[in-house]
Amino acid sequence: MTTTAPAAPTAVAPGARLTFGRILDSEWAKIKTVRSTVWTLLALFVVSVLISWGIAGLAASDVAKHVAEGRKNDAPDLLTVGVAFGQIAALVLGVMSMTAEYSTGMIRTSLTAVPWRASMLTAKAVVLALVLFVVGAVTGFCCYFLANLMLDAKDVGVPLGDPGVIRALIGTGLYLAVLGLFGMALGVLLRHTAGAITLGIALIFVVGGVVGLIPGKTGDWIAKLMPANAGSQVMSVEGADKMLQPWPGFAVFAAETLILLLLGTLLLEKRDA
């Protein structure tokens, strides 16, 4: 995978204090000047919106039939279904926000300009989370409006004011922001793009489903606590059966990500660049 070298950290004039605000400016300059950032965010948006729109269009007739027969209305589950595919882009962006600096050797320049390694990582996390939250929330609302057009055509649309809808759309931004940080933490720990992305995809798409095969309550709880299983509930209008409720699930995912980031910070402080 080829990457563009991030912009060099913003120079600080002689005698000027290195403040956290200046470190934030430097990290913002890095993320916005890497070409892969724009393409990754565009992929997140396009894949999520188009798949949500397409699946809602294909399933709308069946949903209407189920509702007419008195069965469960699955329309709320279709509003942001495409984000399940687009989320890969958020994970990749998070990983590359860190590993791109290692692959290009830019990390040595960054740590020379900002010797406070924990501050650099914190600033990088703040910028990444804000970018993904904004893009994720916009993506969530666009998924809703396009998918709901298809559902409305069959009289099974979901009003924006229904319980859980606004929370799910804003939750899309929150989930993708923390997922990006999860990827960044893996990038700090492994310092290898392909390895971190592979591990992240395995944890999000594979392991979370496999542990559900463990029999009994032990398997149920392990499945509930897996990162994607817990965190993605905040994007769901009604929440999935046998999973944590949206906000507790998101809190678990955020805590898991924070633990990885703290571990990554400790290793960043101790290891050579």
TILUM-375608 format. One record per residue: x, y, z of N, C-alpha, C in turn; residue number from 1. Coordinates in pm, whole numbers, plus 32768, in hexadecimal, padded with zeros to 4 digits. Example, Ala and Ser with C-alpha at 12.3 -4.5 7.8 and 13.67 -1.06 7.14 Angstrom:
<atoms>
    n_u    n_v    n_w   ca_u   ca_v   ca_w    c_u    c_v    c_w   seq
   8527   7DC7   830C   84CE   7E3E   830C   8528   7EB6   830C     1
   8505   7F1F   82C4   8557   7F96   82CA   850A   8003   8313     2
</atoms>
This chain:
<atoms>
    n_u    n_v    n_w   ca_u   ca_v   ca_w    c_u    c_v    c_w   seq
   8055   7F88   8000   8000   8000   8000   8058   807C   8000     1
   8045   80D4   7FA1   8096   814C   7F99   8054   81BC   7FE6     2
   80A5   820D   8024   8071   827E   8071   80BF   82FB   804E     3
   807F   836C   805C   80C1   83EC   8048   80FA   841B   80CD     4
   8173   844D   80CB   81AF   847B   8147   815F   84ED   8181     5
   8141   84E9   8204   80FA   8557   8243   814C   85D6   823C     6
   8108   8646   8246   814F   86C6   8249   81A8   86CC   82C4     7
   8217   8711   82B7   8270   8720   8329   822A   876E   8397     8
   8248   8750   8415   820B   879A   8483   821F   882F   8473     9
   81BC   887C   849A   81C2   890D   848E   8237   8944   84DE    10
   828A   8992   849E   82FD   89C9   84E3   82D3   8A2F   854B    11
   8319   8A30   85BA   82FE   8A8F   8625   836E   8AF6   8626    12
   834A   8B73   8625   83AE   8BDD   8622   8409   8BD6   869C    13
   8489   8BFC   868A   84E6   8BF9   86FA   84AF   8C49   8771    14
   84B4   8C0E   87E5   8483   8C51   885D   83F0   8C3D   8876    15
   83A7   8C0A   8814   8317   8BF2   8827   8303   8B74   8879    16
   8298   8B74   88C8   8279   8AFF   891B   8232   8A96   88C7    17
   8256   8A18   88DE   8214   89A9   889A   8197   8986   88EA    18
   8127   89BB   88C0   80AA   89A5   8907   805D   8932   88C6    19
   7FF9   8901   890D   7FA7   8895   88D7   7F5A   88C4   885C    20
   7F35   8943   885A   7EF1   897B   87E5   7F48   8973   8769    21
   7FCA   898F   8777   8025   8985   8705   8037   88F4   86D8    22
   8036   8899   873A   8041   880B   8716   7FC4   87DF   86CA    23
   7F4F   8811   86F3   7ED3   87F4   86AB   7EDA   8829   861B    24
   7F0D   88A2   860C   7F1D   88DB   8585   7F76   8883   852F    25
   7FE0   8850   856B   803D   87FB   8521   7FF8   877A   84F4    26
   7FAB   873D   854F   7F67   86BF   852D   7EFA   86D6   84C5    27
   7EB7   8749   84CC   7E52   876A   8467   7E94   877A   83DE    28
   7F09   87BA   83DD   7F52   87CB   835E   7F78   8744   8324    29
   7FA1   86E7   837A   7FC7   8662   834A   7F51   861A   830A    30
   7EE2   8613   8353   7E73   85C0   8324   7E32   85F8   82A6    31
   7E30   867C   8297   7DED   86B6   8223   7E44   86B9   81A7    32
   7EC8   86A6   81B7   7F20   86AA   8143   7F42   8620   810D    33
   7F12   85B8   8150   7F27   852F   811F   7EB5   850C   80C0    34
   7ED6   84ED   8043   7E6E   84D4   7FDE   7E12   8462   8006    35
   7E48   83FD   8049   7DF6   8389   806D   7D86   83AE   80CE    36
   7D96   841B   8119   7D2E   8445   8177   7CAD   8465   812C    37
   7CB9   84B7   80C4   7C42   84DF   8076   7C01   8466   8036    38
   7C52   8410   7FF8   7C1A   839C   7FB3   7BDA   8339   8014    39
   7C17   8329   8089   7BE0   82CD   80EC   7B5B   8300   8122    40
   7B54   8382   8141   7AD7   83BC   8172   7A6B   83B9   8107    41
   7A94   83D1   808A   7A34   83CA   801C   79FE   833C   800C    42
   7A56   82D9   8018   7A2B   824D   8010   79CA   822C   8081    43
   79E8   825C   80F9   798E   8244   816B   7902   8279   814C    44
   78FC   82F5   811A   787B   8335   80FF   7830   82EF   808D    45
   7873   82DC   801E   7831   82A6   7FA6   7802   8216   7FBE    46
   785A   81C2   7FF4   7836   8136   800B   77C1   812C   806D    47
   77C7   8177   80DA   775D   8170   813F   76D8   819E   8108    48
   76D8   820F   80C3   765A   8249   8091   761F   81F5   8022    49
   7670   81CD   7FC1   763B   8181   7F51   7606   80F8   7F7B    50
   764E   80B6   7FD5   761F   8032   8001   759F   8040   8054    51
   7598   80A5   80AB   751D   80BA   80F8   74A7   80D5   809B    52
   74BD   812A   8038   7453   814B   7FD8   742B   80D1   7F87    53
   748D   8084   7F58   7471   8010   7F06   7428   7FA1   7F52    54
   7458   7F82   7FCA   7418   7F18   8018   738B   7F40   8042    55
   7379   7FBE   8068   72F3   7FEC   808C   7294   7FE0   8015    56
   72C6   8002   7F9F   7272   7FF7   7F28   724C   7F68   7F0A    57
   72AB   7F0C   7F1A   7290   7E7F   7EFE   7235   7E3F   7F66    58
   7241   7E6D   7FE3   71F7   7E2C   8050   7172   7E6F   8071    59
   7159   7EE5   803A   70E2   7F32   8062   7060   7EE3   804E    60
   7054   7E9E   7FDE   6FD9   7E52   7FC2   6FC4   7DE3   8028    61
   702F   7D9C   804A   7024   7D31   80AC   7001   7D69   8136    62
   703B   7DDA   8159   701C   7E18   81DA   6F88   7E3E   81DF    63
   6F58   7E7A   8173   6ECA   7EA0   816E   6E70   7E25   817B    64
   6E97   7DB7   813B   6E48   7D3C   8145   6E45   7D08   81D3    65
   6EB9   7D0B   8217   6EC0   7CDB   82A1   6E69   7D30   82FD    66
   6E6D   7DB3   82E9   6E1C   7E0D   833B   6D88   7DF1   8325    67
   6D60   7DDC   82A7   6CD4   7DBF   8288   6CA7   7D3D   82C8    68
   6D05   7CDF   82DA   6CE4   7C5D   8318   6CEE   7C62   83AF    69
   6D0F   7CD7   83E5   6D17   7CE5   8475   6D9A   7CB9   84B1    70
   6DFE   7CA3   845C   6E82   7C7B   848E   6ED8   7CF5   84AE    71
   6F50   7CDD   84E3   6FA8   7D49   850E   6FCC   7DA5   8499    72
   6FCC   7E27   84B4   6FF4   7E89   8450   708C   7E97   8453    73
   70CD   7E66   83EA   7160   7E69   83E5   7197   7EE9   83A6    74
   7140   7F47   8385   716C   7FC1   8341   71DB   800B   838C    75
   71D1   801B   8413   723C   8064   8459   72C7   8026   8449    76
   72CA   7FA1   8435   734B   7F5D   8426   738F   7F7D   83A2    77
   7344   7FB4   8342   7379   7FCC   82BC   73B1   8059   82AA    78
   7399   80B1   830A   73BA   813F   82F7   744E   8158   82E3    79
   74A2   8115   832F   7533   812A   8324   757D   80A7   830F    80
   753B   8047   82CE   7576   7FC2   82BE   75F9   7FC8   8270    81
   7608   8028   8217   7680   8031   81C6   76FD   8055   8215    82
   76EB   808F   828C   775F   80B6   82DD   77AC   803A   830A    83
   7769   7FC8   830E   77AE   7F4D   8333   781F   7F2E   82D1    84
   7812   7F5E   8255   787B   7F4B   81F0   78DA   7FC4   81ED    85
   78A1   803C   81F9   78F3   80B4   81F5   7950   80C3   826B    86
   7931   807F   82DA   7982   808E   8352   7A12   8060   833E    87
   7A29   800B   82DB   7AB2   7FDF   82BF   7B0A   8057   82A2    88
   7AD3   80BA   825B   7B21   8131   8238   7B4B   817E   82B5    89
   7AF2   8186   8318   7B15   81CC   8394   7B86   8185   83DC    90
   7B7F   8100   83DF   7BEA   80B2   841E   7C6E   80C7   83D6    91
   7C6A   80C3   8351   7CE4   80D4   8301   7D20   815E   8316    92
   7CCB   81C5   8317   7CFE   824C   832D   7D41   8258   83B5    93
   7D03   821B   841A   7D3F   821F   849F   7DC7   81DC   84A2    94
   7DD1   8168   8464   7E51   8121   8460   7EBA   8175   8419    95
   7E96   81A9   83A2   7EF8   81F0   8350   7F1E   8278   838A    96
   7EC8   82B1   83DE   7EED   8330   841C   7F6C   8322   846F    97
   7F87   82A6   849C   8000   828E   84EB   806B   8246   849A    98
   8045   81DB   8454   80AA   818A   8410   80E8   81D0   8398    99
   809F   822F   835B   80D9   8278   82EA   8156   82C3   8314   100
   8156   82F3   8390   81CD   833B   83C0   8244   82DD   83D2   101
   8227   8261   83FB   8293   8200   840A   82C6   81D2   8382   102
   826C   81BC   8323   8296   8188   82A1   82E6   81EE   8252   103
   82CD   826F   8268   8316   82D8   821F   838D   830E   826E   104
   8398   82E6   82EC   8403   831B   8341   83E3   83A2   837D   105
   8368   83D4   8363   8340   8458   8394   8333   845D   842B   106
   8327   83E5   846A   8314   83E1   84FA   838B   841E   8544   107
   8404   8410   850A   847A   8448   854C   8475   84E0   854C   108
   8446   851A   84DC   8437   85AB   84D5   83CC   85DA   8536   109
   835E   8591   853C   82F0   85B6   8596   831D   85B7   8626   110
   8367   8550   864E   8391   8545   86DA   8402   85A6   86FB   111
   844C   85D0   8695   84B1   8638   86AC   846D   86BE   86C4   112
   8406   86DA   8673   83BD   8758   8681   8367   875A   86FF   113
   8331   86E5   8723   82DB   86DB   8799   8311   866B   87F1   114
   836F   8689   8847   83AC   8620   889A   834D   85E4   8900   115
   82DE   8628   891C   827A   85F2   897A   8223   858F   892E   116
   8249   8513   8931   8209   84AE   88DC   8175   849B   88FD   117
   8155   849E   897D   80C9   848D   89A4   8074   8501   896E   118
   80AD   857A   896D   8064   85ED   8939   804D   85E1   88A3   119
   80B4   85AF   885B   80A5   859D   87CB   8036   8537   87AD   120
   8036   84C8   87F6   7FD3   8460   87DF   7F47   8492   8804   121
   7F3E   84DF   8870   7EBC   8515   8898   7E86   8574   882E   122
   7EDC   85CC   87FB   7EB2   862A   8794   7E86   85E0   8715   123
   7ED1   8578   86F1   7EAD   8529   867B   7E25   84E7   868F   124
   7E0D   84B5   8708   7D8D   8474   8727   7D19   84D7   8721   125
   7D2D   854F   8755   7CC4   85B5   8754   7C9F   85DB   86C6   126
   7D03   85F5   8673   7CE9   861D   85E8   7CA3   85AD   859C   127
   7CD5   8533   85AA   7C99   84C1   8565   7C09   84AC   8590   128
   7BF0   84B2   8612   7B69   849B   8645   7B07   8506   8614   129
   7B32   8583   8614   7ADA   85EF   85E6   7AB8   85E0   8552   130
   7B1D   85C1   8501   7B06   85B0   8471   7AA4   853D   8458   131
   7ABB   84CC   8499   7A65   8458   8482   79DA   846D   84BC   132
   79CF   84B5   852B   794A   84CF   8562   78F7   8522   8502   133
   7932   858C   84CD   78E8   85E4   8471   78C1   8597   83F3   134
   7922   8554   83B5   7905   8509   833B   78A2   8498   8358   135
   78B3   8456   83CA   785A   83E8   83EE   77CC   8416   8406   136
   77BA   8486   844B   7734   84B8   8464   76F0   84E3   83E2   137
   773B   8528   838B   7704   854F   8309   76DE   84D3   82B9   138
   7733   846E   82BE   7716   83F0   8279   7698   83AF   82AF   139
   768A   83AE   8333   7615   8373   8371   7594   83B5   8345   140
   7592   843A   8344   751A   8482   831B   74FC   846E   8287   141
   7565   846B   8233   754E   8453   81A4   751A   83C6   818C   142
   7550   8364   81D4   751C   82DB   81CB   7488   82DA   81EE   143
   7465   831F   825A   73DA   8320   8287   737E   835A   821C   144
   73A0   83CF   81E8   7346   8412   818B   7334   83C3   8109   145
   73A1   838B   80D4   7395   833F   8058   734E   82B9   806E   146
   7372   8273   80D9   7331   81F3   80F6   729D   8209   8114   147
   727F   8274   815C   71F4   828C   8182   719E   82B2   810A   148
   71DB   82ED   80A3   7190   8307   8028   7158   8285   7FEE   149
   71AA   821D   7FEF   7180   819D   7FBA   7116   815D   8014   150
   7125   816C   8095   70C5   8132   80F3   7040   817E   80F0   151
   7048   8203   80E3   6FCF   8254   80DA   6F7B   8230   8060   152
   6FBF   820A   7FF5   6F77   81E6   7F7A   6F1D   816C   7F8F   153
   6F3D   811D   7FF6   6EEB   80A7   8017   6E9D   80BD   809A   154
   6E96   813B   80C5   6E4B   815F   813F   6E80   811D   81BE   155
   6F01   8105   81C3   6F3D   80CF   823D   6FB4   8126   8269   156
   6FB0   81A5   8245   701C   8200   826B   7023   8213   8301   157
   7098   823E   832E   70B0   8252   83BD   70C1   82E8   83D5   158
   7063   8329   841C   706F   83B9   8436   70EE   83DA   8484   159
   712A   844C   8465   71A5   8476   84A8   7190   8487   853E   160
   7115   84A9   8565   70F9   84BF   85F2   70DB   8442   8642   161
   70D7   83CD   8601   70BD   8351   864B   712A   8338   86B2   162
   7107   82F6   8720   716C   82DA   8788   71E5   828F   8751   163
   725A   82C1   8771   72D5   827D   874C   7310   82A3   86C6   164
   72C3   82EB   8671   72F6   8308   85EA   7367   836E   85EE   165
   734F   83E0   862D   73B7   8447   8635   7432   8410   867D   166
   741B   83C7   86E8   748B   838C   8731   74DC   832E   86D8   167
   7498   82DF   8684   74DF   8283   862C   7531   82CC   85C4   168
   74FD   833D   8590   7544   8386   8527   75BE   83CE   855F   169
   75AC   840F   85D2   7620   844D   8614   767F   83E0   8646   170
   7644   8370   8672   7695   8300   86A0   76EC   82C7   8633   171
   76C1   82D5   85B6   7715   82A8   8546   779A   82F5   8548   172
   7791   8379   855C   780C   83C8   8566   7860   83A1   85DD   173
   781E   8389   864F   7868   8363   86C8   78AE   82DC   86B7   174
   7866   827D   867F   78A0   81F7   866D   7918   81FB   860E   175
   7909   8241   859E   7976   8246   853C   79EE   8291   8574   176
   79D5   82F8   85C7   7A43   8340   8605   7A94   82E5   8661   177
   7A4E   8298   86B5   7A94   823E   8711   7AD3   81CA   86C5   178
   7A92   819C   865A   7ACD   8132   8609   7B51   8162   85CA   179
   7B53   81E0   859E   7BD0   8217   856A   7C3D   821A   85D4   180
   7C18   823F   864E   7C79   823E   86BC   7CA6   81B0   86DD   181
   7C4A   8151   86D1   7C6D   80C4   86E4   7CD7   809B   867E   182
   7CC4   80C3   8600   7D26   80A7   859A   7DAA   80ED   85B5   183
   7DA4   8169   85E3   7E1E   81B2   8601   7E6C   816E   8671   184
   7E24   813B   86D6   7E65   80F5   8744   7EAD   8078   8711   185
   7E6B   802E   86B6   7EAD   7FB8   867B   7F28   7FE2   862B   186
   7F1E   8054   85E7   7F90   8086   859B   8006   80A8   85F4   187
   7FEA   80E4   8667   8055   8106   86C6   8095   8086   86FC   188
   8041   8024   871B   8074   7FA9   8757   80C6   7F56   86F5   189
   8096   7F4A   8678   80D9   7EF2   8617   813C   7F3B   85BD   190
   8124   7FBC   85A3   817A   800F   854D   8187   7FD3   84C0   191
   8122   7F8B   8494   8124   7F4C   8411   8098   7F54   83D6   192
   808A   7F94   8362   8006   7FB0   832A   7FB6   7F32   830E   193
   7FEF   7ED7   82C0   7FA5   7E5E   829A   7F81   7E0A   8314   194
   7FDE   7DFD   8371   7FC4   7DAC   83E8   7F57   7DE7   843F   195
   7F5A   7E6A   8452   7EF6   7EAB   84A6   7E6B   7EA6   8465   196
   7E66   7EBB   83E1   7DE4   7EB5   839B   7DAD   7E27   839F   197
   7E02   7DC5   8388   7DD5   7D39   838C   7DA0   7D14   8415   198
   7DE8   7D3A   847E   7DBB   7D1C   8506   7D38   7D64   8524   199
   7D2E   7DE2   84FB   7CB3   7E2F   8514   7C3B   7DF1   84CE   200
   7C4B   7DCC   844F   7BDC   7D8E   8405   7BB5   7D09   8444   201
   7C18   7CBE   8471   7BFB   7C3E   84B2   7BA9   7C53   8531   202
   7BCF   7CB4   8581   7B87   7CCE   85FE   7AFA   7D02   85E4   203
   7AEA   7D54   857C   7A68   7D91   8561   7A09   7D2F   851C   204
   7A3A   7CE6   84B8   79E2   7C96   8464   79E4   7C00   8482   205
   7A51   7BCE   84B6   7A5E   7B3D   84C4   7A4E   7B0F   8554   206
   7AA7   7B3E   85AA   7AA8   7B0C   8633   7A24   7B2A   867B   207
   79EB   7BA0   8660   796E   7BC4   86A2   78FE   7B63   8686   208
   78FE   7B26   860F   7898   7AC4   85EE   78BB   7A38   861F   209
   793C   7A17   8619   7967   7990   863F   7952   7977   86D4   210
   796E   79DA   8729   7961   79C3   87B9   78D1   79A8   87E1   211
   7873   79D0   878B   77E7   79B4   87A9   77C8   791F   87A4   212
   7823   78D1   876B   7810   7840   8765   7836   77FB   87E7   213
   7878   7844   8841   7899   780B   88C4   7816   77F3   8910   214
   77FF   777B   893F   777F   775D   897F   776D   77A1   8A07   215
   76EE   77B5   8A2A   76CD   77E7   8AAF   76DA   787C   8ABE   216
   76C9   78A9   8B3B   76CD   7938   8B59   7757   7975   8B43   217
   77BF   7922   8B52   7846   7955   8B3C   7856   7987   8AAC   218
   7829   7937   8A4E   7830   795F   89C2   77DC   79D9   89A5   219
   7765   79DF   89E3   770D   7A52   89CF   774F   7AD4   89FD   220
   7790   7ACF   8A71   77CD   7B48   8AA6   784A   7B71   8A5A   221
   7899   7B0E   8A30   790F   7B2F   89E0   78E4   7B72   895E   222
   787A   7B3C   8920   7848   7B76   88A4   7817   7C04   88BA   223
   77D3   7C1C   8929   77A1   7CA2   8946   7811   7D08   8956   224
   7882   7CD9   898D   78EE   7D35   89AE   7954   7D48   893E   225
   7946   7CFD   88D1   79A1   7D11   8860   7990   7D9E   8828   226
   79FD   7DDE   87FD   79F9   7E6D   87DA   7988   7E96   877E   227
   797D   7E57   8709   7916   7E81   86A9   788B   7E5D   86D9   228
   787C   7DE9   8718   77F9   7DC0   874A   77C4   7E23   87B1   229
   781E   7E51   8808   77F5   7EB0   886F   77E2   7F3C   8836   230
   7845   7F6B   87EB   7843   7FF6   87BD   77DA   8014   8755   231
   77C0   7FB6   86FB   7764   7FD2   868C   76D3   7FDD   86B6   232
   76B3   7FB6   8730   7628   7FC0   875E   75F8   8051   8764   233
   7654   80AE   8774   762D   813B   877A   75FB   816C   86F3   234
   761A   8122   8685   75E9   8147   8601   7561   8108   85E3   235
   7533   80B0   863A   74B7   8068   8622   7442   80B0   8665   236
   73D5   80BE   861C   7360   8103   8653   7327   80B7   86CA   237
   731C   8034   86BD   72DC   7FE4   8725   733E   7F8F   8774   238
   73B6   7F7A   8742   7414   7F23   8786   73FC   7E91   8763   239
   7467   7E45   8757   745C   7DB8   8731   743B   7D63   87AA   240
   73F4   7CF4   8790   73D5   7C95   87FB   7456   7C57   8830   241
   7457   7C3C   88B0   74C7   7BFA   88F4   7547   7C4D   88F6   242
   753D   7CCF   88D5   75B1   7D26   88DC   759A   7D91   8946   243
   7603   7DD9   8969   75F7   7E45   89C9   759F   7EB4   8990   244
   7562   7F00   89E7   7515   7F75   89BC   7574   7FDC   897E   245
   753F   8035   8929   7597   808F   88DB   7600   80DA   892C   246
   75D7   8125   8991   763A   8176   89D8   769A   8123   8A2E   247
   766A   80BE   8A79   76CA   8068   8AC0   772C   8023   8A60   248
   76F9   7FF6   89ED   7751   7FB6   898B   77BB   8015   8956   249
   7792   8090   8939   77F2   80F3   8909   785A   8113   8974   250
   782E   8119   89F3   788B   8133   8A61   78F3   80C4   8A6D   251
   78C9   8048   8A5A   7926   7FD7   8A5E   798D   7FE3   89EE   252
   795E   8001   8976   79B9   8010   8903   7A1B   8082   891A   253
   79E9   80F2   894D   7A40   8164   8968   7AA9   8141   89D1   254
   7A81   80F5   8A37   7ADF   80CE   8AA1   7B4A   8070   8A69   255
   7B22   8011   8A14   7B82   7FB6   89D7   7BE6   8003   8981   256
   7BB4   8064   8936   7C0C   80B4   88E1   7C6B   8108   8935   257
   7C39   8141   89A2   7C8D   8191   89FB   7CFD   813D   8A36   258
   7CDF   80C3   8A5B   7D46   806A   8A93   7DB3   8051   8A2B   259
   7D8B   8036   89B0   7DEF   8021   8946   7E42   809E   892D   260
   7E02   8113   8931   7E4B   8190   891B   7EAE   81AA   898C   261
   7E87   818D   8A07   7EE1   81A0   8A78   7F59   8142   8A6D   262
   7F3E   80C5   8A45   7FAB   8066   8A32   8006   8095   89C1   263
   7FC9   80C7   8955   8018   80FB   88E6   806D   8172   890F   264
   8035   81C8   8965   8080   823C   8995   80FA   8210   89E5   265
   80E8   81AD   8A3C   8158   817A   8A8C   81C6   8142   8A32   266
   819F   80F7   89CC   8203   80BF   8971   8246   812B   891E   267
   81F7   8190   88F5   8231   81FE   88A8   8299   8249   88FA   268
   8282   8256   897B   82E1   829C   89D3   8363   824C   89E3   269
   8358   81C6   89DE   83CB   8172   89FC   841B   8148   8982   270
   83D4   8137   890F   8418   8102   8899   845D   816F   8849   271
   84C5   8146   8800   8505   81A3   87A4   84A9   81BC   872E   272
   84B6   8232   86F0   8464   8252   867B   848F   81FC   8606   273
</atoms>
